């Protein structure tokens, strides 16, 4: 075997390891691309992902909240989660007197109301 054959042999057999090995390309006008780009941004997708999903007949639903709104909701959910964890630690750490138990119950009910409000915003 020549040096060239030895060098090229491992690369000749190597195939790209892709989940989807087939590729389709097509050209669009500048205005068509801008329209696809705007549509993809509405759905918070890349243009290729948007075109692929549309080509596969997916029915895309416009998100009810924008990205900043989703970030704010995630922030609120983290705060609520922290509060619930603090209450759980306090409950597990010591025996609670009836007043403390009643306070924790009230707080949990408040948390439940807040979560329901957030849920209503998403629906």
Short mmCIF file of the C-alpha atoms (twelve columns), coordinates in Angstrom:
data_MODEL
# 
_entry.id   MODEL 
# 
loop_
_atom_site.group_PDB 
_atom_site.id 
_atom_site.type_symbol 
_atom_site.label_atom_id 
_atom_site.label_alt_id 
_atom_site.label_comp_id 
_atom_site.label_asym_id 
_atom_site.label_seq_id 
_atom_site.Cartn_x 
_atom_site.Cartn_y 
_atom_site.Cartn_z 
_atom_site.pdbx_PDB_model_num 
ATOM 1   C CA . UNK A 1   0.000   0.000  0.000  1 
ATOM 2   C CA . UNK A 2   1.289   3.437  -0.915 1 
ATOM 3   C CA . UNK A 3   1.417   6.333  1.500  1 
ATOM 4   C CA . UNK A 4   -1.484  7.935  -0.275 1 
ATOM 5   C CA . UNK A 5   -3.666  4.822  0.070  1 
ATOM 6   C CA . UNK A 6   -2.764  4.487  3.751  1 
ATOM 7   C CA . UNK A 7   -3.603  8.148  4.382  1 
ATOM 8   C CA . UNK A 8   -6.863  8.200  2.384  1 
ATOM 9   C CA . UNK A 9   -8.242  4.824  3.526  1 
ATOM 10  C CA . UNK A 10  -9.637  5.907  6.932  1 
ATOM 11  C CA . UNK A 11  -11.218 9.036  5.444  1 
ATOM 12  C CA . UNK A 12  -12.846 7.246  2.517  1 
ATOM 13  C CA . UNK A 13  -14.941 5.116  4.845  1 
ATOM 14  C CA . UNK A 14  -15.860 7.910  7.241  1 
ATOM 15  C CA . UNK A 15  -19.421 9.136  6.768  1 
ATOM 16  C CA . UNK A 16  -20.871 12.138 8.565  1 
ATOM 17  C CA . UNK A 17  -22.806 11.061 11.640 1 
ATOM 18  C CA . UNK A 18  -25.954 13.084 11.273 1 
ATOM 19  C CA . UNK A 19  -29.398 12.390 12.579 1 
ATOM 20  C CA . UNK A 20  -30.822 13.441 9.222  1 
ATOM 21  C CA . UNK A 21  -28.252 12.728 6.488  1 
ATOM 22  C CA . UNK A 22  -30.224 14.037 3.482  1 
ATOM 23  C CA . UNK A 23  -30.157 17.707 2.553  1 
ATOM 24  C CA . UNK A 24  -32.545 19.730 0.419  1 
ATOM 25  C CA . UNK A 25  -31.603 23.157 -0.931 1 
ATOM 26  C CA . UNK A 26  -33.695 25.740 -2.718 1 
ATOM 27  C CA . UNK A 27  -33.438 29.403 -3.552 1 
ATOM 28  C CA . UNK A 28  -35.849 32.176 -2.651 1 
ATOM 29  C CA . UNK A 29  -36.015 35.844 -3.528 1 
ATOM 30  C CA . UNK A 30  -34.964 38.498 -1.045 1 
ATOM 31  C CA . UNK A 31  -38.586 39.398 -0.280 1 
ATOM 32  C CA . UNK A 32  -39.548 35.726 0.200  1 
ATOM 33  C CA . UNK A 33  -36.618 35.249 2.559  1 
ATOM 34  C CA . UNK A 34  -37.622 38.305 4.614  1 
ATOM 35  C CA . UNK A 35  -41.167 36.978 4.882  1 
ATOM 36  C CA . UNK A 36  -39.864 33.560 6.009  1 
ATOM 37  C CA . UNK A 37  -37.529 35.261 8.485  1 
ATOM 38  C CA . UNK A 38  -40.341 37.334 10.028 1 
ATOM 39  C CA . UNK A 39  -42.570 34.267 10.283 1 
ATOM 40  C CA . UNK A 40  -39.783 32.242 11.887 1 
ATOM 41  C CA . UNK A 41  -39.137 35.022 14.420 1 
ATOM 42  C CA . UNK A 42  -42.810 35.040 15.424 1 
ATOM 43  C CA . UNK A 43  -42.526 31.342 16.274 1 
ATOM 44  C CA . UNK A 44  -39.078 31.845 17.852 1 
ATOM 45  C CA . UNK A 45  -37.498 29.456 15.354 1 
ATOM 46  C CA . UNK A 46  -34.634 29.583 12.893 1 
ATOM 47  C CA . UNK A 47  -35.559 29.987 9.220  1 
ATOM 48  C CA . UNK A 48  -34.444 26.418 8.304  1 
ATOM 49  C CA . UNK A 49  -36.389 24.914 11.228 1 
ATOM 50  C CA . UNK A 50  -39.465 26.954 10.300 1 
ATOM 51  C CA . UNK A 51  -39.327 25.954 6.623  1 
ATOM 52  C CA . UNK A 52  -38.782 22.297 7.517  1 
ATOM 53  C CA . UNK A 53  -41.740 22.224 9.907  1 
ATOM 54  C CA . UNK A 54  -43.984 23.936 7.340  1 
ATOM 55  C CA . UNK A 55  -42.847 21.533 4.606  1 
ATOM 56  C CA . UNK A 56  -43.780 18.628 6.874  1 
ATOM 57  C CA . UNK A 57  -47.259 20.089 7.295  1 
ATOM 58  C CA . UNK A 58  -46.893 21.145 10.926 1 
ATOM 59  C CA . UNK A 59  -49.581 23.452 12.247 1 
ATOM 60  C CA . UNK A 60  -47.637 26.095 14.118 1 
ATOM 61  C CA . UNK A 61  -49.354 27.997 16.900 1 
ATOM 62  C CA . UNK A 62  -48.236 31.528 17.644 1 
ATOM 63  C CA . UNK A 63  -46.764 31.756 21.163 1 
ATOM 64  C CA . UNK A 64  -49.041 33.607 23.577 1 
ATOM 65  C CA . UNK A 65  -46.145 35.363 25.255 1 
ATOM 66  C CA . UNK A 66  -43.016 36.878 23.827 1 
ATOM 67  C CA . UNK A 67  -39.476 36.047 24.937 1 
ATOM 68  C CA . UNK A 68  -39.229 38.824 27.589 1 
ATOM 69  C CA . UNK A 69  -42.585 37.727 28.989 1 
ATOM 70  C CA . UNK A 70  -41.403 34.135 29.213 1 
ATOM 71  C CA . UNK A 71  -38.231 35.268 31.004 1 
ATOM 72  C CA . UNK A 72  -40.318 37.222 33.518 1 
ATOM 73  C CA . UNK A 73  -42.602 34.250 34.158 1 
ATOM 74  C CA . UNK A 74  -39.589 31.988 34.672 1 
ATOM 75  C CA . UNK A 75  -38.181 34.525 37.148 1 
ATOM 76  C CA . UNK A 76  -41.454 34.559 39.099 1 
ATOM 77  C CA . UNK A 77  -41.644 30.761 39.113 1 
ATOM 78  C CA . UNK A 78  -38.089 30.566 40.520 1 
ATOM 79  C CA . UNK A 79  -39.045 32.980 43.302 1 
ATOM 80  C CA . UNK A 80  -42.128 30.924 44.123 1 
ATOM 81  C CA . UNK A 81  -40.057 27.737 44.109 1 
ATOM 82  C CA . UNK A 82  -37.581 29.309 46.526 1 
ATOM 83  C CA . UNK A 83  -40.422 30.256 48.873 1 
ATOM 84  C CA . UNK A 84  -41.853 26.746 48.789 1 
ATOM 85  C CA . UNK A 85  -38.405 25.273 49.522 1 
ATOM 86  C CA . UNK A 86  -37.955 27.593 52.496 1 
ATOM 87  C CA . UNK A 87  -41.322 26.549 53.892 1 
ATOM 88  C CA . UNK A 88  -40.492 22.881 53.394 1 
ATOM 89  C CA . UNK A 89  -37.163 23.288 55.206 1 
ATOM 90  C CA . UNK A 90  -38.845 25.086 58.111 1 
ATOM 91  C CA . UNK A 91  -41.496 22.388 58.321 1 
ATOM 92  C CA . UNK A 92  -38.976 19.548 58.309 1 
ATOM 93  C CA . UNK A 93  -36.540 21.235 60.704 1 
ATOM 94  C CA . UNK A 94  -38.760 21.434 63.755 1 
ATOM 95  C CA . UNK A 95  -42.112 20.584 65.228 1 
ATOM 96  C CA . UNK A 96  -44.516 23.358 64.408 1 
ATOM 97  C CA . UNK A 97  -46.935 24.936 66.798 1 
ATOM 98  C CA . UNK A 98  -50.495 25.371 65.531 1 
ATOM 99  C CA . UNK A 99  -49.963 29.069 64.702 1 
ATOM 100 C CA . UNK A 100 -46.912 28.340 62.549 1 
ATOM 101 C CA . UNK A 101 -48.727 25.499 60.816 1 
ATOM 102 C CA . UNK A 102 -51.656 27.826 60.071 1 
ATOM 103 C CA . UNK A 103 -49.260 30.471 58.704 1 
ATOM 104 C CA . UNK A 104 -47.568 27.934 56.439 1 
ATOM 105 C CA . UNK A 105 -50.940 26.718 55.218 1 
ATOM 106 C CA . UNK A 106 -51.945 30.280 54.387 1 
ATOM 107 C CA . UNK A 107 -48.657 30.863 52.575 1 
ATOM 108 C CA . UNK A 108 -49.080 27.695 50.545 1 
ATOM 109 C CA . UNK A 109 -52.565 28.834 49.576 1 
ATOM 110 C CA . UNK A 110 -51.075 32.155 48.431 1 
ATOM 111 C CA . UNK A 111 -48.479 30.274 46.386 1 
ATOM 112 C CA . UNK A 112 -51.239 28.204 44.821 1 
ATOM 113 C CA . UNK A 113 -53.151 31.386 43.883 1 
ATOM 114 C CA . UNK A 114 -50.020 32.909 42.318 1 
ATOM 115 C CA . UNK A 115 -49.353 29.761 40.330 1 
ATOM 116 C CA . UNK A 116 -52.937 29.721 39.097 1 
ATOM 117 C CA . UNK A 117 -52.577 33.354 37.991 1 
ATOM 118 C CA . UNK A 118 -49.389 32.527 36.089 1 
ATOM 119 C CA . UNK A 119 -51.076 29.536 34.522 1 
ATOM 120 C CA . UNK A 120 -53.987 31.726 33.370 1 
ATOM 121 C CA . UNK A 121 -51.485 34.082 31.710 1 
ATOM 122 C CA . UNK A 122 -50.063 31.185 29.721 1 
ATOM 123 C CA . UNK A 123 -53.451 29.860 28.567 1 
# 
